[in-house]
Amino acid sequence: MSEDDYCLIDAARPPRADGPPYAECVLCREPTEYPESYKGITLCPACEWQEAQRTACSG
């Protein structure tokens, strides 16, 4: 069994931006690595890491 057998969370991520303007993080309003034109939830690297820790699957 692999890790994917346990984790049912969709880990789809927006495309990385080549440069500014960047979208704001929906939690802390800091610039993210994603383009401003992306429609959806965007997180900065720090909030993305914290969210991943919070929702990590335990086995």
Backbone bond lengths (Angstrom), bond angles and torsions (degrees), N, CA, C in turn:
res aa  C-N    CA-C-N  psi(-1)  N-CA   C-N-CA  omega(-1)  CA-C   N-CA-C  phi
1 M - - - 1.453 - - 1.529 108.91 -
2 S 1.307 114.35 141.44 1.456 118.90 179.26 1.521 109.59 -104.71
3 E 1.314 115.20 172.28 1.459 122.43 177.78 1.525 110.59 -58.97
4 D 1.338 117.38 -33.97 1.455 122.18 -179.22 1.526 112.66 -65.04
5 D 1.327 117.34 -23.37 1.453 120.48 179.02 1.524 111.88 -67.92
6 Y 1.323 117.22 -23.75 1.448 122.09 -177.70 1.529 113.02 -98.68
7 C 1.319 117.20 -33.18 1.461 121.81 -174.94 1.525 110.41 -90.81
8 L 1.308 116.26 117.94 1.446 120.84 -179.57 1.523 111.91 -106.37
9 I 1.331 117.47 5.33 1.460 122.38 -179.10 1.522 109.25 -77.68
10 D 1.327 116.97 131.22 1.458 121.63 177.13 1.521 108.33 -74.38
11 A 1.293 117.04 117.77 1.460 121.83 -176.17 1.524 112.18 -99.13
12 A 1.322 117.81 29.92 1.465 121.12 179.15 1.523 109.52 -63.49
13 R 1.322 115.65 135.03 1.452 120.96 -178.54 1.517 109.53 -123.82
14 P 1.340 116.11 147.93 1.462 118.69 177.31 1.527 110.91 -67.95
15 P 1.333 117.92 160.62 1.459 120.90 179.45 1.528 111.34 -68.07
16 R 1.325 117.08 146.11 1.474 121.68 177.03 1.526 109.60 -70.29
17 A 1.322 116.13 144.11 1.470 121.59 178.23 1.518 109.78 -84.23
18 D 1.335 116.34 145.38 1.466 120.84 176.75 1.524 111.11 -79.14
19 G 1.306 117.39 -21.09 1.461 121.86 -179.93 1.517 110.05 -179.12
20 P 1.337 116.61 -179.28 1.464 119.99 -178.77 1.523 110.75 -60.29
21 P 1.313 120.35 157.40 1.472 126.92 1.78 1.528 111.92 -81.18
22 Y 1.308 114.96 145.51 1.460 121.75 -179.78 1.524 110.16 -104.07
23 A 1.327 115.92 150.17 1.459 121.28 175.51 1.526 109.06 -71.26
24 E 1.327 116.57 152.88 1.466 121.03 176.68 1.523 109.43 -84.85
25 C 1.323 115.50 148.59 1.457 121.91 173.86 1.529 107.87 -66.71
26 V 1.324 117.30 134.83 1.461 120.41 -178.65 1.527 112.15 -73.38
27 L 1.326 117.99 -13.50 1.462 120.60 179.85 1.527 112.89 -98.52
28 C 1.333 117.75 -47.76 1.466 120.22 -173.59 1.525 114.28 -115.70
29 R 1.340 117.68 -3.86 1.467 124.57 178.18 1.529 114.34 69.38
30 E 1.324 118.21 10.99 1.471 122.22 175.16 1.530 108.57 -77.12
31 P 1.332 118.02 157.39 1.473 119.91 176.80 1.525 111.02 -63.80
32 T 1.320 115.59 143.41 1.460 121.00 177.95 1.525 108.88 -104.07
33 E 1.326 116.24 -173.51 1.463 121.38 176.62 1.526 110.48 -95.31
34 Y 1.334 117.78 8.95 1.448 122.73 -173.62 1.530 111.17 -107.75
35 P 1.328 117.51 152.92 1.465 120.34 -178.14 1.524 112.05 -67.36
36 E 1.314 115.72 147.37 1.462 121.64 179.67 1.529 111.60 -61.89
37 S 1.324 116.55 -26.95 1.456 121.25 -178.14 1.529 113.14 -74.97
38 Y 1.339 118.40 -11.39 1.464 121.45 -178.49 1.527 110.05 -68.16
39 K 1.320 116.24 128.29 1.464 121.69 177.92 1.519 108.53 -99.48
40 G 1.295 116.67 113.07 1.457 121.25 -179.63 1.518 110.16 149.49
41 I 1.307 116.13 -172.74 1.463 121.57 -177.87 1.518 109.40 -77.78
42 T 1.329 116.09 125.49 1.464 121.44 176.25 1.525 108.62 -124.37
43 L 1.313 115.75 137.86 1.459 122.37 179.52 1.518 109.60 -124.61
44 C 1.339 116.85 144.18 1.461 120.72 174.00 1.534 107.65 -71.35
45 P 1.327 118.31 166.13 1.468 119.50 -178.27 1.531 113.38 -56.51
46 A 1.343 118.32 -39.23 1.468 120.79 -178.99 1.529 111.08 -66.48
47 C 1.326 117.48 -47.52 1.463 120.56 -179.90 1.524 111.13 -69.10
48 E 1.325 116.98 -34.38 1.465 121.21 177.52 1.523 110.08 -61.97
49 W 1.331 116.29 -43.08 1.469 121.06 178.89 1.521 110.55 -65.35
50 Q 1.336 117.25 -44.43 1.470 120.61 179.83 1.525 111.40 -63.59
51 E 1.329 116.76 -40.11 1.461 120.87 178.47 1.526 110.26 -65.83
52 A 1.323 117.19 -39.35 1.467 120.65 177.79 1.526 110.74 -63.59
53 Q 1.317 116.90 -40.24 1.474 120.86 177.51 1.529 110.36 -64.28
54 R 1.323 116.07 -40.97 1.457 121.50 -177.12 1.531 112.00 -67.44
55 T 1.324 115.80 -36.77 1.467 119.20 -175.42 1.528 113.00 -103.10
56 A 1.316 117.73 10.28 1.466 121.14 -178.11 1.534 110.42 -61.09
57 C 1.303 114.53 141.10 1.461 120.20 177.83 1.528 109.53 -74.42
58 S 1.289 116.13 138.88 1.465 119.24 175.11 1.523 107.91 -111.41
59 G 1.296 114.99 144.32 1.458 117.02 -174.52 1.418 114.47 -120.85
